[in-house]
Amino acid sequence: MAASFLIPDHSTHITGARRPALVALDGGRSDAALRRRRMYRQRRIAVAVVALALVVATVVVVSPSGPSTVSPTAAVAATHSGTYEVAAGDTLWSIAARLDPDADRRQVVALLADANGGSTAVWPGQHLVVPAEVTDLAG
């Protein structure tokens, strides 16, 4: 609850026996003090907003913008013997049978998955990296 105070108003002070008039201040603060307090609060909010913007900008610049920049496919691509374009209805199992019918399909599927980011999901039009080890399994 705000307190009210009475202070002398020296602007209407007249010399003589008369007492100066009193002015009531709500909350005990003058208009100048209230303006200073409001300005202080606005400055603190502005500093907080700028600091938050700097933190967000730093996080955006420092953090990677998606998956790892070096993919597992890039490491295997240097040793691959070719690529295979996935057709409609193909699975890694059927692709493994087509690439090396004499080899153990489980090994071929594992090599294909490792060479292409570890995923066994394929879709039509995708170009799979075929590592050189796939052709070596048959021999």
C-alpha positions as CSV (number, residue, x, y, z in Angstrom):
1,M,0.0,0.0,0.0
2,A,1.4,3.4,-1.0
3,A,2.0,6.0,1.7
4,S,1.2,9.6,1.2
5,F,3.5,12.3,2.5
6,L,3.2,16.0,2.9
7,I,6.2,18.2,2.1
8,P,6.5,21.9,2.0
9,D,6.0,23.6,-1.4
10,H,8.7,26.3,-1.5
11,S,7.6,27.7,-4.8
12,T,4.7,29.5,-3.1
13,H,6.7,30.6,-0.1
14,I,5.9,34.1,0.8
15,T,7.9,35.9,3.4
16,G,6.0,36.7,6.4
17,A,4.1,34.9,9.1
18,R,2.3,32.6,6.8
19,R,3.3,29.0,6.6
20,P,4.2,27.4,3.2
21,A,1.6,25.3,1.5
22,L,2.0,21.6,1.6
23,V,1.9,19.3,-1.4
24,A,0.8,15.6,-1.2
25,L,3.0,13.1,-2.9
26,D,1.5,9.7,-3.8
27,G,3.7,6.8,-2.8
28,G,6.3,9.1,-1.3
29,R,8.1,9.6,-4.6
30,S,8.4,12.7,-6.7
31,D,7.7,12.8,-10.4
32,A,11.4,13.1,-11.2
33,A,12.1,10.0,-9.1
34,L,9.4,8.1,-10.8
35,R,10.8,9.1,-14.2
36,R,14.3,8.0,-13.2
37,R,13.0,4.7,-12.0
38,R,11.0,4.1,-15.2
39,M,14.1,5.0,-17.3
40,Y,16.2,2.6,-15.3
41,R,13.7,-0.2,-15.8
42,Q,13.5,0.5,-19.6
43,R,17.3,0.5,-19.9
44,R,17.5,-2.8,-18.0
45,I,14.9,-4.4,-20.3
46,A,16.8,-3.1,-23.4
47,V,20.1,-4.6,-22.1
48,A,18.4,-7.9,-21.4
49,V,16.9,-8.0,-25.0
50,V,20.3,-7.2,-26.6
51,A,22.0,-9.9,-24.4
52,L,19.4,-12.4,-25.4
53,A,19.8,-11.6,-29.1
54,L,23.6,-12.0,-28.8
55,V,23.1,-15.4,-27.1
56,V,20.7,-16.6,-29.8
57,A,23.1,-15.3,-32.6
58,T,26.0,-17.1,-31.0
59,V,24.1,-20.4,-30.7
60,V,23.0,-20.2,-34.3
61,V,26.5,-19.5,-35.6
62,V,28.3,-22.0,-33.4
63,S,25.9,-24.9,-33.7
64,P,25.9,-27.1,-36.8
65,S,23.1,-26.4,-39.2
66,G,21.9,-30.0,-39.5
67,P,23.4,-33.4,-39.6
68,S,27.1,-33.9,-39.5
69,T,29.0,-32.2,-42.3
70,V,31.1,-35.3,-43.0
71,S,28.8,-38.2,-43.8
72,P,29.7,-41.8,-43.6
73,T,29.0,-42.0,-47.3
74,A,31.8,-39.7,-48.1
75,A,34.4,-41.9,-46.3
76,V,33.2,-45.0,-48.2
77,A,32.8,-43.2,-51.5
78,A,36.5,-43.1,-52.0
79,T,36.7,-46.9,-52.0
80,H,33.4,-47.7,-53.8
81,S,33.3,-49.6,-57.1
82,G,30.2,-47.9,-58.4
83,T,26.7,-46.7,-57.7
84,Y,23.3,-48.4,-58.0
85,E,20.1,-46.5,-58.8
86,V,17.2,-47.9,-56.8
87,A,14.2,-48.9,-58.9
88,A,10.5,-49.1,-57.7
89,G,10.0,-52.2,-55.5
90,D,13.7,-52.6,-54.7
91,T,14.9,-53.5,-51.2
92,L,18.4,-53.8,-49.9
93,W,17.9,-57.6,-49.9
94,S,16.9,-57.6,-53.6
95,I,19.7,-55.3,-54.5
96,A,22.2,-57.5,-52.7
97,A,20.9,-60.5,-54.7
98,R,21.3,-58.6,-57.9
99,L,24.8,-57.2,-57.2
100,D,26.3,-60.4,-56.0
101,P,24.1,-63.5,-56.3
102,D,26.8,-65.9,-54.9
103,A,27.6,-64.0,-51.7
104,D,25.9,-64.1,-48.4
105,R,23.1,-61.5,-48.7
106,R,23.3,-60.6,-45.0
107,Q,26.9,-59.4,-45.5
108,V,26.1,-57.5,-48.7
109,V,23.1,-55.8,-47.0
110,A,25.3,-54.8,-44.1
111,L,28.0,-53.4,-46.4
112,L,25.4,-51.5,-48.4
113,A,23.8,-50.0,-45.3
114,D,27.2,-49.0,-43.8
115,A,28.3,-47.4,-47.1
116,N,25.1,-45.4,-47.3
117,G,24.7,-43.8,-43.9
118,G,23.7,-46.9,-41.9
119,S,20.0,-46.8,-43.0
120,T,18.3,-49.8,-44.6
121,A,15.5,-47.7,-46.1
122,V,15.7,-47.1,-49.8
123,W,13.4,-45.2,-52.2
124,P,13.1,-45.1,-56.0
125,G,15.7,-42.9,-57.7
126,Q,18.1,-43.0,-54.8
127,H,21.8,-43.6,-55.8
128,L,23.4,-46.2,-53.5
129,V,27.2,-46.3,-53.1
130,V,28.4,-49.9,-53.8
131,P,31.6,-50.5,-51.9
132,A,34.4,-52.6,-53.5
133,E,34.0,-55.2,-50.8
134,V,30.7,-56.3,-52.3
135,T,32.3,-57.7,-55.4
136,D,35.1,-59.3,-53.4
137,L,32.6,-61.4,-51.4
138,A,31.8,-63.7,-54.3
139,G,35.4,-64.6,-54.9
